[in-house]
């Protein structure tokens, strides 16, 4: 079968074609609409089941109990600062006390304050 040679449409014919297409209002078939509605109901039921069954998770529960993310960030910052001060500031503590901790009781600062090495045992 040989294809007929087509000529390009001029502006008037093209406008007439577009006007005819604008006039026609294609309607989807009733079978397509029934399948779309059934599919949307199935997805809505699945989404409703997921939303109803899921409650707040453990992390959300903990964050809600302490005041949310800003409170958790403050606690984390305070914990990190406390660990850093406790680990690095054992020698300056004796200087801040004016030597009172060492001379008054006869103990050294290491006897009073636990260190990191007490936690790990013999090396």
DRENDRENFI-759568 format. One record per residue: residue number from 1; residue in three letters; x, y, z of N, C-alpha, C in turn. Coordinates in pm, 1 decimal, always signed. Example, Ala and Ser with C-alpha at 12.3 -4.5 7.8 and 13.67 -1.06 7.14 Angstrom:
2
<node resi="1" resn="ALA" n_east="+1319.0" n_north="-569.0" n_up="+780.0" ca_east="+1230.0" ca_north="-450.0" ca_up="+780.0" c_east="+1320.0" c_north="-330.0" c_up="+780.0"/>
<node resi="2" resn="SER" n_east="+1285.0" n_north="-225.0" n_up="+708.0" ca_east="+1367.0" ca_north="-106.0" ca_up="+714.0" c_east="+1290.0" c_north="+3.0" c_up="+787.0"/>
% end
This chain:
123
<node resi="1" resn="UNK" n_east="+85.0" n_north="-117.4" n_up="+0.0" ca_east="+0.0" ca_north="+0.0" ca_up="+0.0" c_east="+88.9" c_north="+122.9" c_up="+0.0"/>
<node resi="2" resn="UNK" n_east="+59.8" n_north="+208.5" n_up="-91.5" ca_east="+140.3" ca_north="+329.2" ca_up="-104.5" c_east="+71.6" c_north="+443.0" c_up="-30.2"/>
<node resi="3" resn="UNK" n_east="+149.9" n_north="+520.1" n_up="+41.9" ca_east="+95.6" ca_north="+629.2" ca_up="+121.1" c_east="+71.8" c_north="+750.0" c_up="+31.2"/>
<node resi="4" resn="UNK" n_east="-41.7" n_north="+812.2" n_up="+50.6" ca_east="-73.5" ca_north="+930.5" ca_up="-30.0" c_east="+12.8" c_north="+1046.5" c_up="+15.2"/>
<node resi="5" resn="UNK" n_east="+51.7" n_north="+1125.7" n_up="-78.6" ca_east="+134.2" ca_north="+1240.3" ca_up="-45.7" c_east="+47.9" c_north="+1345.8" c_up="+22.7"/>
<node resi="6" resn="UNK" n_east="+95.8" n_north="+1397.5" n_up="+134.9" ca_east="+18.3" ca_north="+1496.4" ca_up="+209.3" c_east="+80.0" c_north="+1633.2" c_up="+187.5"/>
<node resi="7" resn="UNK" n_east="-7.1" n_north="+1730.3" n_up="+177.0" ca_east="+39.9" ca_north="+1867.1" ca_up="+162.5" c_east="+21.1" c_north="+1939.6" c_up="+294.3"/>
<node resi="8" resn="UNK" n_east="+102.1" n_north="+2035.6" n_up="+325.5" ca_east="+84.7" ca_north="+2111.0" ca_up="+449.5" c_east="-44.1" c_north="+2193.3" c_up="+445.3"/>
<node resi="9" resn="UNK" n_east="-105.6" n_north="+2206.7" n_up="+562.0" ca_east="-229.6" ca_north="+2284.6" ca_up="+572.2" c_east="-195.7" c_north="+2432.1" c_up="+577.6"/>
<node resi="10" resn="UNK" n_east="-280.3" n_north="+2511.0" n_up="+514.8" ca_east="-259.7" ca_north="+2655.1" ca_up="+527.2" c_east="-325.8" c_north="+2702.5" c_up="+656.7"/>
<node resi="11" resn="UNK" n_east="-308.3" n_north="+2829.3" n_up="+690.0" ca_east="-355.4" ca_north="+2882.3" ca_up="+818.2" c_east="-506.2" c_north="+2870.3" c_up="+834.4"/>
<node resi="12" resn="UNK" n_east="-582.6" n_north="+2893.4" n_up="+730.8" ca_east="-729.0" ca_north="+2885.1" ca_up="+739.7" c_east="-775.0" c_north="+2743.8" c_up="+768.5"/>
<node resi="13" resn="UNK" n_east="-715.6" n_north="+2645.5" n_up="+700.7" ca_east="-753.0" ca_north="+2505.6" ca_up="+724.5" c_east="-711.1" c_north="+2460.3" c_up="+864.2"/>
<node resi="14" resn="UNK" n_east="-596.2" n_north="+2505.8" n_up="+905.2" ca_east="-547.9" ca_north="+2470.0" ca_up="+1038.3" c_east="-637.2" c_north="+2529.2" c_up="+1146.9"/>
<node resi="15" resn="UNK" n_east="-678.1" n_north="+2653.2" n_up="+1132.0" ca_east="-769.8" ca_north="+2715.4" ca_up="+1228.6" c_east="-903.1" c_north="+2643.0" c_up="+1231.1"/>
<node resi="16" resn="UNK" n_east="-954.7" n_north="+2601.9" n_up="+1114.6" ca_east="-1080.8" ca_north="+2527.6" ca_up="+1108.9" c_east="-1067.3" c_north="+2393.9" c_up="+1181.4"/>
<node resi="17" resn="UNK" n_east="-952.7" n_north="+2328.0" n_up="+1164.9" ca_east="-929.2" ca_north="+2200.5" ca_up="+1233.3" c_east="-924.8" c_north="+2220.4" c_up="+1384.4"/>
<node resi="18" resn="UNK" n_east="-853.2" n_north="+2323.9" n_up="+1431.0" ca_east="-846.9" ca_north="+2351.9" ca_up="+1574.4" c_east="-983.2" c_north="+2388.3" c_up="+1631.0"/>
<node resi="19" resn="UNK" n_east="-1062.8" n_north="+2464.5" n_up="+1556.9" ca_east="-1197.4" ca_north="+2501.2" ca_up="+1603.0" c_east="-1284.6" c_north="+2377.2" c_up="+1615.6"/>
<node resi="20" resn="UNK" n_east="-1273.1" n_north="+2284.1" n_up="+1523.0" ca_east="-1351.8" ca_north="+2160.2" ca_up="+1530.5" c_east="-1311.1" c_north="+2077.6" c_up="+1652.0"/>
<node resi="21" resn="UNK" n_east="-1182.3" n_north="+2073.9" n_up="+1680.3" ca_east="-1135.9" ca_north="+1998.5" ca_up="+1797.0" c_east="-1183.0" c_north="+2066.1" c_up="+1925.7"/>
<node resi="22" resn="UNK" n_east="-1181.2" n_north="+2199.7" n_up="+1929.3" ca_east="-1229.2" ca_north="+2271.1" ca_up="+2048.5" c_east="-1377.7" c_north="+2248.3" c_up="+2071.1"/>
<node resi="23" resn="UNK" n_east="-1455.1" n_north="+2233.6" n_up="+1964.6" ca_east="-1599.6" ca_north="+2212.8" ca_up="+1976.3" c_east="-1631.4" c_north="+2074.1" c_up="+2032.9"/>
<node resi="24" resn="UNK" n_east="-1553.8" n_north="+1976.6" n_up="+1996.4" ca_east="-1582.2" ca_north="+1840.9" ca_up="+2043.4" c_east="-1534.7" c_north="+1827.9" c_up="+2187.6"/>
<node resi="25" resn="UNK" n_east="-1616.1" n_north="+1769.3" n_up="+2268.2" ca_east="-1583.9" ca_north="+1746.3" ca_up="+2409.0" c_east="-1577.3" c_north="+1595.5" c_up="+2429.7"/>
<node resi="26" resn="UNK" n_east="-1461.6" n_north="+1536.6" n_up="+2416.4" ca_east="-1453.2" ca_north="+1391.4" ca_up="+2432.7" c_east="-1481.9" c_north="+1352.5" c_up="+2577.2"/>
<node resi="27" resn="UNK" n_east="-1561.9" n_north="+1252.6" n_up="+2595.8" ca_east="-1599.1" ca_north="+1202.9" ca_up="+2727.3" c_east="-1535.7" c_north="+1065.5" c_up="+2747.7"/>
<node resi="28" resn="UNK" n_east="-1480.2" n_north="+1041.0" n_up="+2866.1" ca_east="-1424.0" ca_north="+908.7" ca_up="+2891.4" c_east="-1537.0" c_north="+806.1" c_up="+2899.5"/>
<node resi="29" resn="UNK" n_east="-1503.1" n_north="+683.3" n_up="+2869.4" ca_east="-1605.6" ca_north="+577.9" ca_up="+2871.9" c_east="-1647.1" c_north="+549.7" c_up="+3015.5"/>
<node resi="30" resn="UNK" n_east="-1763.5" n_north="+493.1" n_up="+3031.6" ca_east="-1813.5" ca_north="+462.3" ca_up="+3166.6" c_east="-1728.1" c_north="+353.9" c_up="+3232.2"/>
<node resi="31" resn="UNK" n_east="-1672.4" n_north="+262.8" n_up="+3151.8" ca_east="-1584.2" ca_north="+160.0" ca_up="+3206.5" c_east="-1457.8" c_north="+223.3" c_up="+3265.9"/>
<node resi="32" resn="UNK" n_east="-1398.7" n_north="+320.1" n_up="+3194.4" ca_east="-1280.3" ca_north="+389.7" ca_up="+3245.2" c_east="-1311.5" c_north="+465.3" c_up="+3373.5"/>
<node resi="33" resn="UNK" n_east="-1424.4" n_north="+533.8" n_up="+3376.6" ca_east="-1462.1" ca_north="+609.1" ca_up="+3497.3" c_east="-1484.0" c_north="+515.8" c_up="+3615.3"/>
<node resi="34" resn="UNK" n_east="-1545.4" n_north="+399.6" n_up="+3592.2" ca_east="-1568.1" ca_north="+303.4" ca_up="+3701.1" c_east="-1434.7" c_north="+251.1" c_up="+3755.0"/>
<node resi="35" resn="UNK" n_east="-1337.9" n_north="+224.9" n_up="+3665.6" ca_east="-1207.4" ca_north="+177.8" ca_up="+3711.4" c_east="-1133.5" c_north="+286.1" c_up="+3789.0"/>
<node resi="36" resn="UNK" n_east="-1143.9" n_north="+410.6" n_up="+3745.7" ca_east="-1077.7" ca_north="+521.6" ca_up="+3817.3" c_east="-1136.3" c_north="+538.4" c_up="+3956.8"/>
<node resi="37" resn="UNK" n_east="-1268.5" n_north="+533.9" n_up="+3966.8" ca_east="-1334.4" ca_north="+550.0" ca_up="+4097.3" c_east="-1298.6" c_north="+433.9" c_up="+4189.7"/>
<node resi="38" resn="UNK" n_east="-1298.3" n_north="+312.4" n_up="+4137.5" ca_east="-1262.5" ca_north="+196.7" ca_up="+4219.6" c_east="-1117.4" c_north="+205.3" c_up="+4267.0"/>
<node resi="39" resn="UNK" n_east="-1029.7" n_north="+247.0" n_up="+4179.9" ca_east="-888.7" ca_north="+261.8" ca_up="+4216.8" c_east="-870.7" c_north="+369.0" c_up="+4323.8"/>
<node resi="40" resn="UNK" n_east="-942.4" n_north="+480.4" n_up="+4310.1" ca_east="-930.3" ca_north="+587.0" ca_up="+4410.5" c_east="-986.3" c_north="+542.8" c_up="+4544.6"/>
<node resi="41" resn="UNK" n_east="-1094.7" n_north="+466.6" n_up="+4544.8" ca_east="-1149.4" ca_north="+415.6" ca_up="+4671.9" c_east="-1051.9" c_north="+319.1" c_up="+4738.7"/>
<node resi="42" resn="UNK" n_east="-988.7" n_north="+233.5" n_up="+4659.1" ca_east="-894.4" ca_north="+137.1" ca_up="+4714.7" c_east="-774.8" c_north="+210.2" c_up="+4777.3"/>
<node resi="43" resn="UNK" n_east="-724.0" n_north="+311.7" n_up="+4708.7" ca_east="-611.0" ca_north="+387.2" ca_up="+4763.7" c_east="-651.9" c_north="+469.4" c_up="+4885.9"/>
<node resi="44" resn="UNK" n_east="-770.9" n_north="+523.8" n_up="+4884.8" ca_east="-818.7" ca_north="+601.3" ca_up="+5000.2" c_east="-835.9" c_north="+511.3" c_up="+5121.7"/>
<node resi="45" resn="UNK" n_east="-890.6" n_north="+390.1" n_up="+5100.7" ca_east="-907.1" ca_north="+296.9" ca_up="+5212.6" c_east="-771.9" c_north="+253.7" c_up="+5268.1"/>
<node resi="46" resn="UNK" n_east="-675.1" n_north="+230.1" n_up="+5179.3" ca_east="-541.1" ca_north="+190.4" ca_up="+5225.0" c_east="-475.0" c_north="+304.0" c_up="+5302.6"/>
<node resi="47" resn="UNK" n_east="-487.9" n_north="+426.0" n_up="+5254.4" ca_east="-427.6" ca_north="+540.0" ca_up="+5323.3" c_east="-494.9" c_north="+564.7" c_up="+5457.2"/>
<node resi="48" resn="UNK" n_east="-625.9" n_north="+548.6" n_up="+5464.5" ca_east="-696.7" ca_north="+568.4" ca_up="+5591.3" c_east="-656.3" c_north="+461.7" c_up="+5691.4"/>
<node resi="49" resn="UNK" n_east="-636.3" n_north="+339.7" n_up="+5645.3" ca_east="-593.3" ca_north="+232.8" ca_up="+5735.0" c_east="-454.8" c_north="+257.4" c_up="+5790.1"/>
<node resi="50" resn="UNK" n_east="-367.0" n_north="+309.9" n_up="+5709.2" ca_east="-231.1" ca_north="+339.4" ca_up="+5755.1" c_east="-234.1" c_north="+452.4" c_up="+5857.0"/>
<node resi="51" resn="UNK" n_east="-311.7" n_north="+556.1" n_up="+5829.7" ca_east="-317.1" ca_north="+669.7" ca_up="+5921.2" c_east="-381.1" c_north="+630.9" c_up="+6054.2"/>
<node resi="52" resn="UNK" n_east="-481.0" n_north="+545.6" n_up="+6052.9" ca_east="-548.1" ca_north="+510.6" ca_up="+6177.6" c_east="-463.4" c_north="+416.9" c_up="+6262.5"/>
<node resi="53" resn="UNK" n_east="-389.3" n_north="+327.6" n_up="+6199.4" ca_east="-315.9" ca_north="+228.7" ca_up="+6276.8" c_east="-184.2" c_north="+282.7" c_up="+6330.8"/>
<node resi="54" resn="UNK" n_east="-126.8" n_north="+381.8" n_up="+6266.5" ca_east="+4.3" ca_north="+428.2" ca_up="+6312.1" c_east="-12.2" c_north="+539.2" c_up="+6414.4"/>
<node resi="55" resn="UNK" n_east="+56.6" n_north="+521.9" n_up="+6523.8" ca_east="+59.0" ca_north="+624.5" ca_up="+6626.9" c_east="+196.5" c_north="+687.2" c_up="+6630.7"/>
<node resi="56" resn="UNK" n_east="+221.1" n_north="+773.7" n_up="+6726.4" ca_east="+354.7" ca_north="+832.7" ca_up="+6733.6" c_east="+457.3" c_north="+725.5" c_up="+6768.8"/>
<node resi="57" resn="UNK" n_east="+571.6" n_north="+733.9" n_up="+6706.9" ca_east="+679.2" ca_north="+638.5" ca_up="+6733.5" c_east="+747.5" c_north="+669.1" c_up="+6865.7"/>
<node resi="58" resn="UNK" n_east="+842.8" n_north="+583.9" n_up="+6899.5" ca_east="+912.5" ca_north="+599.3" ca_up="+7027.0" c_east="+988.9" c_north="+730.3" c_up="+7034.0"/>
<node resi="59" resn="UNK" n_east="+1059.0" n_north="+764.5" n_up="+6924.1" ca_east="+1135.8" ca_north="+888.8" ca_up="+6923.0" c_east="+1043.9" c_north="+1010.4" c_up="+6933.8"/>
<node resi="60" resn="UNK" n_east="+931.4" n_north="+1007.6" n_up="+6862.6" ca_east="+835.6" ca_north="+1118.3" ca_up="+6872.9" c_east="+778.7" c_north="+1127.9" c_up="+7014.1"/>
<node resi="61" resn="UNK" n_east="+757.1" n_north="+1014.2" n_up="+7077.8" ca_east="+704.4" ca_north="+1014.0" ca_up="+7214.2" c_east="+806.0" c_north="+1074.2" c_up="+7311.1"/>
<node resi="62" resn="UNK" n_east="+932.8" n_north="+1036.3" n_up="+7296.9" ca_east="+1037.1" ca_north="+1090.7" ca_up="+7384.5" c_east="+1052.8" c_north="+1240.7" c_up="+7361.8"/>
<node resi="63" resn="UNK" n_east="+1058.1" n_north="+1281.8" n_up="+7234.5" ca_east="+1072.3" ca_north="+1425.1" ca_up="+7205.4" c_east="+953.0" c_north="+1504.3" c_up="+7259.0"/>
<node resi="64" resn="UNK" n_east="+832.9" n_north="+1448.6" n_up="+7247.7" ca_east="+715.1" ca_north="+1516.3" ca_up="+7302.0" c_east="+720.8" c_north="+1527.0" c_up="+7452.8"/>
<node resi="65" resn="UNK" n_east="+778.1" n_north="+1426.5" n_up="+7519.1" ca_east="+785.0" ca_north="+1426.7" ca_up="+7665.2" c_east="+883.3" c_north="+1530.8" c_up="+7718.4"/>
<node resi="66" resn="UNK" n_east="+990.8" n_north="+1557.0" n_up="+7643.3" ca_east="+1091.1" ca_north="+1650.9" ca_up="+7694.3" c_east="+1073.9" c_north="+1791.8" c_up="+7640.0"/>
<node resi="67" resn="UNK" n_east="+983.8" n_north="+1810.6" n_up="+7543.4" ca_east="+959.2" ca_north="+1945.7" ca_up="+7494.2" c_east="+994.3" c_north="+1967.3" c_up="+7348.9"/>
<node resi="68" resn="UNK" n_east="+1018.1" n_north="+1861.9" n_up="+7275.3" ca_east="+1041.2" ca_north="+1875.4" ca_up="+7131.7" c_east="+1188.4" c_north="+1881.6" c_up="+7095.0"/>
<node resi="69" resn="UNK" n_east="+1212.0" n_north="+1913.6" n_up="+6970.2" ca_east="+1348.0" ca_north="+1916.1" ca_up="+6915.8" c_east="+1434.3" c_north="+2024.5" c_up="+6980.8"/>
<node resi="70" resn="UNK" n_east="+1383.1" n_north="+2145.8" n_up="+7007.0" ca_east="+1469.7" ca_north="+2245.3" ca_up="+7071.9" c_east="+1518.3" c_north="+2201.2" c_up="+7209.9"/>
<node resi="71" resn="UNK" n_east="+1432.0" n_north="+2136.3" n_up="+7287.0" ca_east="+1474.2" ca_north="+2088.5" ca_up="+7418.9" c_east="+1576.6" c_north="+1977.0" c_up="+7405.8"/>
<node resi="72" resn="UNK" n_east="+1557.9" n_north="+1888.0" n_up="+7307.5" ca_east="+1654.8" ca_north="+1780.2" ca_up="+7286.4" c_east="+1789.3" c_north="+1836.4" c_up="+7243.0"/>
<node resi="73" resn="UNK" n_east="+1788.6" n_north="+1940.7" n_up="+7161.3" ca_east="+1914.2" ca_north="+2003.5" ca_up="+7119.4" c_east="+1984.9" c_north="+2067.4" c_up="+7239.2"/>
<node resi="74" resn="UNK" n_east="+1910.1" n_north="+2129.5" n_up="+7327.7" ca_east="+1969.6" ca_north="+2187.4" ca_up="+7448.0" c_east="+2028.0" c_north="+2081.9" c_up="+7540.4"/>
<node resi="75" resn="UNK" n_east="+1955.2" n_north="+1970.9" n_up="+7556.5" ca_east="+2007.5" ca_north="+1862.5" ca_up="+7639.6" c_east="+2134.0" c_north="+1801.6" c_up="+7580.1"/>
<node resi="76" resn="UNK" n_east="+2135.3" n_north="+1785.2" n_up="+7449.7" ca_east="+2252.9" ca_north="+1729.7" ca_up="+7383.8" c_east="+2372.7" c_north="+1823.2" c_up="+7397.5"/>
<node resi="77" resn="UNK" n_east="+2349.1" n_north="+1951.8" n_up="+7382.9" ca_east="+2457.2" ca_north="+2048.9" ca_up="+7398.1" c_east="+2510.2" c_north="+2050.3" c_up="+7540.9"/>
<node resi="78" resn="UNK" n_east="+2420.9" n_north="+2047.7" n_up="+7638.0" ca_east="+2463.7" ca_north="+2047.2" ca_up="+7777.5" c_east="+2538.9" c_north="+1919.4" c_up="+7811.9"/>
<node resi="79" resn="UNK" n_east="+2494.9" n_north="+1806.9" n_up="+7756.7" ca_east="+2564.1" ca_north="+1680.8" ca_up="+7781.1" c_east="+2704.2" c_north="+1682.9" c_up="+7722.2"/>
<node resi="80" resn="UNK" n_east="+2716.2" n_north="+1730.3" n_up="+7599.6" ca_east="+2847.6" ca_north="+1736.9" ca_up="+7535.9" c_east="+2939.6" c_north="+1832.7" c_up="+7611.0"/>
<node resi="81" resn="UNK" n_east="+2886.8" n_north="+1945.9" n_up="+7653.5" ca_east="+2968.7" ca_north="+2040.5" ca_up="+7729.3" c_east="+3009.7" c_north="+1980.8" c_up="+7863.2"/>
<node resi="82" resn="UNK" n_east="+2920.2" n_north="+1911.3" n_up="+7930.8" ca_east="+2953.5" ca_north="+1849.0" ca_up="+8058.6" c_east="+3060.2" c_north="+1742.6" c_up="+8045.3"/>
<node resi="83" resn="UNK" n_east="+3049.0" n_north="+1662.2" n_up="+7940.3" ca_east="+3151.7" ca_north="+1560.5" ca_up="+7918.2" c_east="+3286.5" c_north="+1624.1" c_up="+7886.8"/>
<node resi="84" resn="UNK" n_east="+3286.5" n_north="+1727.3" n_up="+7804.7" ca_east="+3411.9" ca_north="+1793.2" ca_up="+7770.3" c_east="+3474.5" c_north="+1859.6" c_up="+7892.4"/>
<node resi="85" resn="UNK" n_east="+3394.0" n_north="+1926.8" n_up="+7970.5" ca_east="+3446.9" ca_north="+1992.0" ca_up="+8090.8" c_east="+3496.7" c_north="+1887.9" c_up="+8189.8"/>
<node resi="86" resn="UNK" n_east="+3422.0" n_north="+1781.9" n_up="+8207.0" ca_east="+3463.3" ca_north="+1678.1" ca_up="+8301.3" c_east="+3588.1" c_north="+1605.0" c_up="+8259.8"/>
<node resi="87" resn="UNK" n_east="+3607.1" n_north="+1587.7" n_up="+8131.6" ca_east="+3725.1" ca_north="+1514.7" ca_up="+8085.7" c_east="+3849.5" c_north="+1602.7" c_up="+8079.5"/>
<node resi="88" resn="UNK" n_east="+3834.9" n_north="+1723.4" n_up="+8030.8" ca_east="+3951.3" ca_north="+1808.4" ca_up="+8008.0" c_east="+3984.8" c_north="+1901.9" c_up="+8123.8"/>
<node resi="89" resn="UNK" n_east="+3896.4" n_north="+1923.5" n_up="+8217.3" ca_east="+3918.7" ca_north="+2028.4" ca_up="+8316.4" c_east="+3956.7" c_north="+1976.6" c_up="+8454.3"/>
<node resi="90" resn="UNK" n_east="+4011.5" n_north="+1857.1" n_up="+8464.8" ca_east="+4047.3" ca_north="+1810.6" ca_up="+8599.2" c_east="+4170.2" c_north="+1883.7" c_up="+8653.8"/>
<node resi="91" resn="UNK" n_east="+4268.7" n_north="+1915.0" n_up="+8572.1" ca_east="+4387.0" ca_north="+1987.2" ca_up="+8619.7" c_east="+4355.0" c_north="+2133.4" c_up="+8651.4"/>
<node resi="92" resn="UNK" n_east="+4280.5" n_north="+2206.7" n_up="+8566.2" ca_east="+4251.0" ca_north="+2346.4" ca_up="+8601.2" c_east="+4160.8" c_north="+2362.0" c_up="+8723.4"/>
<node resi="93" resn="UNK" n_east="+4089.6" n_north="+2256.1" n_up="+8761.8" ca_east="+4003.5" ca_north="+2267.2" ca_up="+8879.1" c_east="+4085.7" c_north="+2290.8" c_up="+9005.5"/>
<node resi="94" resn="UNK" n_east="+4200.9" n_north="+2229.2" n_up="+9013.9" ca_east="+4287.4" ca_north="+2251.8" ca_up="+9129.3" c_east="+4337.7" c_north="+2395.6" c_up="+9130.7"/>
<node resi="95" resn="UNK" n_east="+4365.5" n_north="+2449.5" n_up="+9011.4" ca_east="+4409.5" ca_north="+2589.1" ca_up="+9004.6" c_east="+4298.5" c_north="+2684.8" c_up="+9042.2"/>
<node resi="96" resn="UNK" n_east="+4175.1" n_north="+2653.8" n_up="+9003.9" ca_east="+4062.0" ca_north="+2739.7" ca_up="+9038.8" c_east="+4032.2" c_north="+2737.1" c_up="+9188.0"/>
<node resi="97" resn="UNK" n_east="+4057.9" n_north="+2623.5" n_up="+9250.8" ca_east="+4031.0" ca_north="+2616.1" ca_up="+9394.9" c_east="+4144.3" c_north="+2676.3" c_up="+9476.9"/>
<node resi="98" resn="UNK" n_east="+4250.5" n_north="+2719.5" n_up="+9411.1" ca_east="+4362.0" ca_north="+2781.3" ca_up="+9482.6" c_east="+4446.8" c_north="+2679.5" c_up="+9555.5"/>
<node resi="99" resn="UNK" n_east="+4440.8" n_north="+2555.5" n_up="+9513.7" ca_east="+4519.3" ca_north="+2451.9" ca_up="+9579.1" c_east="+4455.0" c_north="+2400.5" c_up="+9705.9"/>
<node resi="100" resn="UNK" n_east="+4334.2" n_north="+2446.2" n_up="+9737.4" ca_east="+4268.3" ca_north="+2407.0" ca_up="+9862.0" c_east="+4235.8" c_north="+2258.3" c_up="+9863.4"/>
<node resi="101" resn="UNK" n_east="+4195.6" n_north="+2203.7" n_up="+9751.8" ca_east="+4158.1" ca_north="+2062.8" ca_up="+9748.4" c_east="+4276.0" c_north="+1971.9" c_up="+9778.4"/>
<node resi="102" resn="UNK" n_east="+4393.3" n_north="+2009.1" n_up="+9735.9" ca_east="+4510.2" ca_north="+1923.6" ca_up="+9754.2" c_east="+4567.8" c_north="+1940.5" c_up="+9894.6"/>
<node resi="103" resn="UNK" n_east="+4581.9" n_north="+2063.7" n_up="+9940.6" ca_east="+4651.9" ca_north="+2087.5" ca_up="+10067.4" c_east="+4563.3" c_north="+2065.3" c_up="+10189.1"/>
<node resi="104" resn="UNK" n_east="+4436.1" n_north="+2094.2" n_up="+10181.8" ca_east="+4351.7" ca_north="+2086.3" ca_up="+10300.2" c_east="+4325.7" c_north="+1942.7" c_up="+10342.4"/>
<node resi="105" resn="UNK" n_east="+4299.7" n_north="+1856.9" n_up="+10250.4" ca_east="+4262.8" ca_north="+1721.3" ca_up="+10287.8" c_east="+4379.6" c_north="+1625.3" c_up="+10277.0"/>
<node resi="106" resn="UNK" n_east="+4484.3" n_north="+1665.5" n_up="+10210.9" ca_east="+4597.5" ca_north="+1575.3" ca_up="+10194.0" c_east="+4578.2" c_north="+1478.3" c_up="+10078.9"/>
<node resi="107" resn="UNK" n_east="+4474.3" n_north="+1500.3" n_up="+10001.5" ca_east="+4450.0" ca_north="+1416.0" ca_up="+9885.0" c_east="+4485.9" c_north="+1492.5" c_up="+9759.2"/>
<node resi="108" resn="UNK" n_east="+4520.0" n_north="+1419.2" n_up="+9658.6" ca_east="+4538.8" ca_north="+1484.9" ca_up="+9529.8" c_east="+4403.2" c_north="+1492.1" c_up="+9459.2"/>
<node resi="109" resn="UNK" n_east="+4398.7" n_north="+1572.2" n_up="+9358.2" ca_east="+4273.3" ca_north="+1590.2" ca_up="+9285.0" c_east="+4227.0" c_north="+1459.7" c_up="+9221.1"/>
<node resi="110" resn="UNK" n_east="+4318.5" n_north="+1374.4" n_up="+9180.3" ca_east="+4282.0" ca_north="+1247.8" ca_up="+9118.9" c_east="+4216.0" c_north="+1153.6" c_up="+9218.8"/>
<node resi="111" resn="UNK" n_east="+4244.7" n_north="+1169.2" n_up="+9345.6" ca_east="+4180.1" ca_north="+1086.5" ca_up="+9447.4" c_east="+4035.8" c_north="+1129.8" c_up="+9470.4"/>
<node resi="112" resn="UNK" n_east="+4007.4" n_north="+1255.9" n_up="+9449.9" ca_east="+3873.0" ca_north="+1308.4" ca_up="+9475.0" c_east="+3782.0" c_north="+1288.4" c_up="+9354.7"/>
<node resi="113" resn="UNK" n_east="+3834.8" n_north="+1316.8" n_up="+9236.2" ca_east="+3751.9" ca_north="+1312.4" ca_up="+9115.3" c_east="+3781.8" c_north="+1186.5" c_up="+9034.9"/>
<node resi="114" resn="UNK" n_east="+3680.1" n_north="+1114.7" n_up="+8992.0" ca_east="+3706.6" ca_north="+999.5" ca_up="+8905.2" c_east="+3753.2" c_north="+1047.1" c_up="+8768.5"/>
<node resi="115" resn="UNK" n_east="+3833.7" n_north="+967.5" n_up="+8705.3" ca_east="+3883.8" ca_north="+1005.2" ca_up="+8574.1" c_east="+3835.7" c_north="+906.0" c_up="+8469.9"/>
<node resi="116" resn="UNK" n_east="+3869.2" n_north="+933.9" n_up="+8348.9" ca_east="+3834.8" ca_north="+846.0" ca_up="+8238.2" c_east="+3904.7" c_north="+711.0" c_up="+8253.5"/>
<node resi="117" resn="UNK" n_east="+4024.4" n_north="+712.3" n_up="+8309.4" ca_east="+4101.6" ca_north="+589.0" ca_up="+8321.2" c_east="+4044.6" c_north="+496.0" c_up="+8427.9"/>
<node resi="118" resn="UNK" n_east="+3967.2" n_north="+549.9" n_up="+8522.9" ca_east="+3899.2" ca_north="+462.2" ca_up="+8618.8" c_east="+3791.2" c_north="+380.1" c_up="+8549.1"/>
<node resi="119" resn="UNK" n_east="+3736.5" n_north="+433.8" n_up="+8444.1" ca_east="+3629.6" ca_north="+362.9" ca_up="+8371.2" c_east="+3683.5" c_north="+251.5" c_up="+8284.2"/>
<node resi="120" resn="UNK" n_east="+3802.1" n_north="+268.5" n_up="+8227.6" ca_east="+3851.7" ca_north="+167.9" ca_up="+8133.8" c_east="+3937.6" c_north="+62.0" c_up="+8202.6"/>
<node resi="121" resn="UNK" n_east="+3973.7" n_north="+79.5" n_up="+8327.2" ca_east="+4050.5" ca_north="-19.7" ca_up="+8400.0" c_east="+4198.8" c_north="-12.9" c_up="+8369.5"/>
<node resi="122" resn="UNK" n_east="+4267.2" n_north="-121.0" n_up="+8396.0" ca_east="+4410.5" ca_north="-127.7" ca_up="+8372.4" c_east="+4439.4" c_north="-127.8" c_up="+8222.7"/>
<node resi="123" resn="UNK" n_east="+4537.7" n_north="-52.1" n_up="+8185.7" ca_east="+4576.1" ca_north="-46.7" ca_up="+8043.7" c_east="+4702.8" c_north="-123.6" c_up="+8020.8"/>
% end
